[in-house]
Amino acid sequence: MSILTLFVIVPLVMLLGLWLARNVNQVRGVMVAGSSVLLLLAIWLTVEFIQIREGGNTDPMLFTYSVPWFEPLNINYSVGVDGISVVMILLSSIIVFTGTFASWKIKPLTKEYFLWFTLLSVGVFGFFICTDLFTMFMFYEVALIPMYLLIGVWGSGPKEYSAMKLTLMLMGGSALLIIGILGIYFFSGHTTMNVIEIANMHNIPVDKQNFFFPFIFIGFGVLGALFPFHTWSPDGHASAPTAVSMLHAGVLMKLGGYGCFRIAMFLLPEAAQNLSWIFLILTTISVVYGALSACVQTDLKYINAYSSVSHCGLVLFALLMMTKTSCTGAVLQMLSHGLMTALFFALIGMIYGRTHTRDVRKLGGLMKIMPFLAVGYVIAGLANLGLPGFSGFVAEMTIFVGSFENEGVFHTTATIIACTSIVITAVYILRVVGKILFQQVADPAYEKLTDATWDERFAVSCLIFCVAGLGTFPLWVSNVIHGGVEPIINHIASL
């Protein structure tokens, strides 16, 4: 058995422990123990992966393991990781760990909440470790289904509407995915569903690639907030409880970009080259539209939600540029945005829990009242607008440098338009920070509010450490990612 299977087994054991737990303290104990094990496993996996690569191993996937599951259709439980998968697993473990502490006081139905939260993490980890199309799709669905209940039961605002809208749109994307996956399977010869083997065979006719590529790319793009299929995202973010927003924007949306790159572009390379211009137009709109929409919002969660549309659009934009530098930047952006947006949603949830409002117009003077949370918000904002020293700067610079490597008037124009999002992001971030933190106290009742508790400080500090660490020492992460990106880009470029 591969060490990777533990990323599925540990959450399943956590589910059993939560089911047997008799009180809230036992539930919290199971979550802390399980999420800590997952984080330690992810750190060990990352270190071991780096050491193996430095030792000269150039296999496309490491820690591989495969066992037949349903032989009539050549379905196997196949796992393996490259540099892209490793950093996504590390990101997921960080968000699950910090999300546990951000949900420390969740009520009501604490036990049931963590059961669904853990089931969602099963799907996320399973998706990133699998290399078989069927099992990837299965874990993808497992990751989506809990979102309906997590938002519909424990959310706020129009939570039932938001949960239903999110579920229906993502299920629509899943319907497109299953068509695309079956098309890849049948036209590649019915012999395997293994991603690496299908890519190596490369026997899908170009006309069939052109037909099925939009199904796969749009199917995953719905989760990646591809315009105009992004409308579920702001409502879902705004209504979700804090830790669910963290996991939703920090990890779940990354399944979209990962799937577009690993499946759509890798397995259908000629179609990716032929049709990329169409999706480049859509992703450029996502980048600018998301940033402009964030400027006119007054709800803190909606501001961050539309910001996520912009930043996730930047991920798909960079992937479609199809240079090694831009695709490395895309994965860096997935990691950076996952950490930044988790930090943002954690802080917004903590502020809302005290003030009972997310309306920018009703907030003010929070730096005086809750300095720890206010400083954390400033750091998250500076990282989001790309200040050097934080993860956002490293990711966006890599994306834009790599995008300019793609010569041609069309690609250069698209890159220049996408670059305007940097300025727009600075506008809405600085406006919000100035209004809610540094103006006069908006309500005398706020004077009695308290600052962050120990569990909130711990979660926020962990995320700040990661955002600053990635921005200060990006080279090791970049090297790991580049090793995973290079074979895919070489495969696409060679055709």
PyMOL commands that set and color helices and strands:
alter all, ss='L'
color gray80, all
select helices_A, chain A and resi 3-20+24-54+71-73+83-102+110-129+133-154+159-187+195-201+206-223+232-239+242-252+254-267+269-295+300-321+324-355+360-362+366-369+371-384+391-404+409-438+444-448+454-472+475-493
alter helices_A, ss='H'
color red, helices_A
select strands_A, chain A and resi 62-70+75-81
alter strands_A, ss='S'
color yellow, strands_A
deselect
rebuild
show_as cartoon
